[in-house]
């Protein structure tokens, strides 16, 4: 990749959505998140500007008037775009060590991420290796870093099965299940997409990794700055990319109701991205059993010979309907005063009816309550709340509370504090 090979649209997206050109000691601006950019891209498309590349050479007033955005947002856009000189240096530096940059404006960008994740697909991807591996039929493999002997042997068998049935692997490149599966597939002559959540630059320094890349057997890809270290946020995001790139993803081992593997698997089941296949032998963790109950397709030593294609075509055993009966009442929640008990009863009766209507007519699933209550969430978190305090205030279960809080963090409406863990409005 050469800096001059990138289109103006791609350059604009990199400047707007990455921190490659930013120095946080000096620059007091934040790049757009995936969701923010998706909204911004729609504004551009429906404006006289039409394409992100046309933002270059425009003044702040021209950006503001054409896009009908606030003065503050126009200033943010202008400052990010002004970093093109620093960006050219960073891109050429990455190119010299074999790292490519692909954006949503690029024809090489994996279309399946756009199709499945829509506004949540990452605007910028960093890659090292043969991008054609993304066109392979990929099987995902995920699981704990700490894996027992049975899980270790099962992962090795899965790696052999992937190669023998003509699939390639997509995994997270982490220690434990990920790295065992990756090594097993490569050792058997297969191909791997490793979607990592930490420093791409550090990863490609390893001799065996570089050799696999040179042999066109390994593609390492990341949605985070190649110089960035590991963060839990990046790892959680990475999970959804593994699922969406695969034809099906296999869970080797998962804790119950906690950890990245559980979160990724349940998110996949909720969104129905791909068939979830779950190891089910003696002594598997409780999380595996619960994922099977939720709709995962089990694979065990006694049915290991069933081809992946048959497992993939196996439909989920049942759909788990999930709807909080009192979600709609949150639009009128008053966080400063006690709510009248009579009003609560009436609201709950209304929402019970809505719950019944939902099960009869799934069109209501297009109704995203989050956008109706985000202002109330920010109001409630002015002084900060713990997860349990937030859940109790909004009268929702832990799963729904966590989902809303994570979305608000992603939208940069709130932030998460530690020691103790609390959520507070930004």
C-alpha positions, -999 to +999 in steps of 0.1 A: +000+000+000+012+035-009-003+066+006-010+079-029-030+048-038-057+056-014-088+074-026-099+107-012-129+090+004-106+065+022-082+092+034-111+112+048-125+082+066-091+074+081-087+109+093-122+111+107-123+076+123-088+067+134-063+081+158-033+074+135-026+111+130-035+123+164-011+132+193-033+133+224-007+154+242-015+182+218-048+174+200-080+178+220-102+160+195-116+125+193-121+105+161-156+093+152-168+059+166-183+034+141-218+044+150-210+081+149-195+078+115-224+058+101-247+086+111-223+112+097-220+093+065-257+094+060-256+132+065-229+135+039-248+113+014-279+134+018-261+167+015-246+186-015-212+172-005-223+136-013-189+119-005-164+122+024-136+130+000-153+162-009-149+175+026-113+184+018-106+221+010-139+232+026-139+258+054-156+253+087-185+275+076-189+255+044-189+222+062-214+235+087-238+250+061-237+221+037-241+194+064-264+214+087-244+204+117-234+224+148-205+248+149-188+224+174-191+194+151-179+213+121-149+224+141-142+188+150-145+176+114-121+204+102-095+197+128-095+159+121-091+166+083-063+190+089-041+161+101-035+148+066+002+157+066+008+136+098-014+109+084+008+105+052+038+099+074+020+073+095+006+055+065+039+052+048+055+040+080+029+012+082+033+004+045+071-001+050+065-028+075+038-045+055+006-032+071-023-022+048-052+001+057-087-006+043-118+015+048-155+011+042-150+031+010-126+005-003-138-024-026-114-047-006-134-041+026-152-074+036-188-069+025-201-094+050-192-071+079-213-043+063-242-066+056-243-081+091-231-053+114-245-023+093-238+009+113-216-010+138-190-022+112-156-007+118-148+022+094-111+014+092-093-020+092-055-026+095-043-057+077-011-077+072-012-107+048-033-120+019-067-103+019-081-130-004-083-154+026-114-133+036-131-149+006-125-184+020-153-203+038-143-195+074-151-214+106-147-194+138-132-209+169-134-192+203-128-201+239-111-194+272-074-185+276-072-211+304-082-244+288-081-278+303-065-309+287-098-321+272-105-288+256-069-286+243-072-320+225-107-311+212-093-278+198-066-297+180-091-321+165-113-292+154-083-276+136-077-308+117-114-311+108-115-275+095-086-282+071-098-316+060-133-303+051-119-274+030-126-246+054-102-219+067-101-206+103-110-172+117-101-166+154-088-140+178-052-148+180-052-148+218-035-173+241-053-205+248-080-218+224-073-191+197-036-198+193-040-236+196-066-236+168-044-212+147-013-233+151-033-265+143-047-252+111-014-238+099+005-270+108-020-289+086-016-266+056-047-246+061-053-208+060-061-185+089-077-151+095-065-138+129-086-109+140-067-094+169-075-068+196-039-057+204-008-044+187-005-056+151+030-042+149+042-064+178+024-095+165+041-094+130+076-092+145+074-129+154+094-150+129+068-178+125+040-153+120+059-134+093+067-167+075+030-177+075+021-143+061+048-146+034+034-181+025+000-165+021-014-188+048-021-161+074-040-128+074-038-107+105-064-080+108-074-055+134-098-026+139-075-008+164-044+013+158-015-011+150+005+005+178-022+001+205-021-024+233-049-047+245-081-033+258-112-051+270-133-028+248-114-038+217-116-075+226-153-073+230-157-056+196-134-081+180-157-110+191-185-098+168-161-095+138-151-132+142-187-143+142-197-122+113-168-133+091-175-170+097-199-194+083-203-208+118-184-203+150-174-231+175-173-224+213-147-247+229-152-235+264-171-207+280-177-194+315-213-189+325-227-154+323-193-137+323-162-132+301-157-124+265-165-158+251-199-159+268-206-123+257-197-129+221-217-161+219-249-147+234-246-116+212-244-139+182-274-159+193-294-127+199-285-112+164-286-146+146-254-139+127-243-175+123-250-209+137-233-214+170-217-248+175-208-257+211-185-284+225-205-308+248-184-335+263-179-346+299-167-319+323-174-290+299-179-256+317-214-246+327-213-219+301-212-245+273-243-262+286-262-229+289-253-218+254-267-251+240-299-244+259-301-210+243-299-225+208-263-236+203-258-268+182-237-293+202-207-311+189-192-339+210-168-368+206-197-391+196-209-369+167-175-354+157-177-370+122-208-349+112-196-325+085-195-288+093-219-282+065-246-303+081-241-286+115-242-252+099-275-260+082-290-273+114-314-246+126-314-233+161-335-254+184-357-225+195-358-188+195-355-170+228-380-142+229-366-114+249-386-083+257-387-062+289-423-056+297-418-021+310-394-007+284-418+017+268-427+033+302-390+044+305-397+072+281-416+090+309-393+080+337-386+107+363-352+102+379-356+131+403-389+123+420-407+092+433-431+078+406-468+075+415-478+039+422-510+042+402-491+055+372-467+026+375-496+001+375-512+017+344-478+018+326-471-018+334-506-028+321-500-010+289-465-026+285-478-061+292-502-055+262-472-043+241-454-075+251-482-097+239-484-077+206-446-082+202-449-120+203-478-118+178-462-094+155-424-092+154-425-059+135-420-042+169-384-055+169-376-026+147-385-002+175-353+007+193-362+020+228-326+030+234-329+061+213-360+072+232-344+069+266-308+079+261-314+114+274-330+099+305-300+076+310-276+106+308-299+125+332-299+095+356-261+092+355-253+129+363-238+119+396-229+083+387-245+050+394-233+014+397-247-012+374-271-026+400-282+009+410-289+017+373-307-016+368-329-010+398-337+026+389-348+016+353-364-016+364-347-038+339-327-070+342-289-070+342-286-080+306-306-051+293-289-026+316-255-037+305-265-035+268-278+001+272-247+012+292-223-004+267-241+013+238-240+047+256-203+043+262-198+034+225-218+065+215-196+085+240-227+097+259-214+083+292-182+069+306-172+040+329-152+047+360-133+022+380-125+016+417-154+013+423-170+007+389-196+034+382-212+049+351-214+087+347-225+112+321-197+127+300 
